[in-house]
Amino acid sequence: MIPVGARKSGGGGSKSEALGEDGGAPPPPGWGRFRFKDNKVWARVDGAGRPVVQGDRVEVRYSVGDEKGYLVAPDRVHGLDEPVDFEEGIPEGAVVAYTDGACTGNPGPAGIGVVLRAGSHSREISEYLGLATNNIAELTAIKRALLALKPPVRRPVWVLTDSEYAIGVLAKGWKAQANRELVEEIRGLVRALPEVRFRKVPGHAGVPGNERADELARQAIAQGKKQPPVA
């Protein structure tokens, strides 16, 4: 994604006026509403309402009122009604791991779900954690996914999660204020693999792998609650 121009320092109307939405106003002339990654953006369009491609790039902006735009590949810009492929750009043959943690109360009974896929091979993990926080469940799901990989791992690994927190402390350099031991353990697992990438997916938005991981996590909670307490 290549930045274009600079953002305005201020002025102009309200955000909804600048975007031409939220109040039923039509889109500004020459612009259309699209989706880039999991964000709604504006893109320059032609007379047929299609994104304008210049030099194999499409200009998108998060607000039409911004002077700052970004040049992105045309195949990353989708109509709002088009189903989004959250595995787009993941190389063929990579290990794909959808992970999710669920918690009834926070803290409360918690479970994890993992959907692993590598080529034609797949595996699912559903595990009850007992009492835990939602963040612990999200992190533990990622830990279980990485531990489930059979060594030696030579393929790139892509972890798809709806947890911004997990991605932050594991891939964005966020300082872990809690769960430090667990975070460091997972960071060690990541370092031991040749390549691990994290990708944020929206939760409860119909993404098949994420929905299945969530289902596995909630099944674990339901089954765990039925187990008699350990004496």
N, C-alpha and C positions, 0 to 999 in steps of 0.2 A: 504494500500500500504506500503510494508516494504522495506526500503532502503537496498541496498547491495553494499559493497565496498565503494570506495571514488573516487571523480572526479579527473582527471588528472589536474595538475596545468598549463600545457601548452605543447607545442611541437606538433609533428605530422603534417600531411598535412592540407589542407584547409578543411572546414566543408563539402563541397560537396564531397571531396575525402574520408573523413572519413565515410560518410554515404553511399557512393557508389551510388549516384544519382545525378540529375541535369546536369550531363554531359553524360548521357547515359551509365555510367559504371554499370556493373552487381552488384547485392548485394554481400556483403562479404560472403564467404562460411560459412554455418551454421547459417545464419541470414535471417530473412524475414521481410517484411514491413507490419505493421498492424496498427489498430486504437485502442487506449485506451482512453476512454471518448471521447473528441472531438479533440484529438491530434494524430498525426502520430508518431508511435514509431517503434523500432526494437525489435524483439523477437527471441530467439534461436529456430531453427526449426529442425525437423527430416528429414529423407531422402525423405519424401513425401511432405515436405514444411509446415507441421503442427507445431504449437507451441509445444515446449517440456514442458511437465508437470512433475515437480519434487516436491514430497511432497505436492500435491494439489495446487501448485503455478506455475506461468509462469514468467520467468525473462524477463523484458522489459527494454530498454534503449532509451533515447531520441536521443542519438548519439552512434554509434558503437565505436567511438573513446573514449568514456567515460569509466572509470573504475567503475563509480557509476551506479548501476542498481536498479530496484525495483521489488519486488515479488508481483504479483497481482493474483487475482482469474481468472481462465481460462475463465469464462463466461464474463469477462470484456474486453477480447481481441478479436477483430473482424477483418475480412479481409477488405481491403480498399473498396471493391465493395459491401460489405454487408450493408444493411440499418441499421443505428444505432438507437437503442431504447433508447431515452433520458429519458424514464420513468423507465428504468431498476433500480431495487433496491428500488423503491418507494413501501411501503407496501400497500397491498390490503385494500381498504376502506379509504385510505387517501384522503384528498381534494387536487386536482391538479389544479393549477391556472397558465395558460399561460397569460403573460401580455406583452404588447408592447405599446410604444409611437411612434408617427410619427410627423414629423414637416416639413413643406414646407418652407425652409429657416430656419436659426437658429440664432436669434429667427424668428418665423413666425407663420402662422396658424398651430395649433397643435391639435392632437386628440389622443385618447387612445382606445385600444382594450383589452378586457379581455375574456378569455374562462375559465369558471369554471366547474369542473366536480367532483362529489362525488358519486361513485357507478353508478347507472343508472340515476342519476339526473345531469342535465347540465344547464348552463346559460351563456349567452353572454352579454357583455356590450360594447357599442360603444358611445363615448361621445366627443363632440367638446369642446376644451378648450379656443378657441380664440388665441390670440398671446401669445406664450410661447417658451421656449427653449426645445430642445430635451430631456435634462436631466430632466426638470420639467415634461415633458410628460411621461417619463419612470417611474419616481417616483409616479406620480399621478395614473398611471395604477395599480401599486402595491397597493397603498392606497385604490383605489376603489375596488380592489379584496378582500382585507381584510375586508373592511366595508360591503361588500355584504354577508359575512358569517352570517348565522342566529344563534344567541346565543341560548343555550350554545354550544360552539364548543368543542367537546371532541376528535375529530380526529386530527391526525397530518396534517399540511398544508404544501404543497410543492409549492413554487413559481418558475416557470420556465421563465426566461427572457434572452434576448440577451444583456442586458445592464451590462457590467462589472462595470460601474460607480455605478449603483444602488446596485449591490451586494456588492461592496466595502464599500460604506457608511452605508449600512444596516446590513451587516453580517461579514465584515472583519476588522472592526475597523478603517476604513479610516476616517480622519477628514474632515468634510464637509466644504469646503471653501465658498460654496454658497448654497442657498436653505436650510439653516440651520433649519428654522422653519418647513418646510415640512418634512425634514429628521427626526427631533425629533418627529414629530407627528406620522410618520410611525413606528419609533422605539417603541413608546408607544403602538401602535396597536399590534406590534409583541410581546412585553412583556406581553400583556394582554391575549395572546393565550397560550395554553399548550405547543405547539411545532410548530415552523415554520422553514422550511428549504428552502434554496435558491439553485437553480441549474442553471448554465450558459448553454444556448443552442446557437448554431450558428444562426445568423439571415440570412434570405433569402437563406436557405440551404435545403429547402424542409421538414422541421420539421412541421408536420401538424398543431399542436396546435399553434406554433409560426406564421406560415403563416396565419392562420385564425385570430389571434389577430392583426397582421399587417394589414390584409384586413379590419378588423373592425375599426382600427384607421384611415386608409386612407379614408374609407367611411365617417367617422365622419367629417374629414376635408372637403371632397367634399360637404357634406350636409351643413356644417356650413358656407361655403363660399357663399352658395345660399341664406342664411337667410338675410333679410333686416337689416340694422344697427338699433340698439335701439336708439330712439330719446332721 
